[in-house]
């Protein structure tokens, strides 16, 4: 399903995990939000059970 509408996805993690994740994102010249979006899309694509 492709749409321009987006939904907010809020995650709560401890500060150490967040700081490490933010550092990984910066190493890829990304924001933490952009890296999170990319990883979620990749996970959904790899685990999609809706085989059409």
Beta strands, then each sheet from edge to edge (+ up, - down):
end
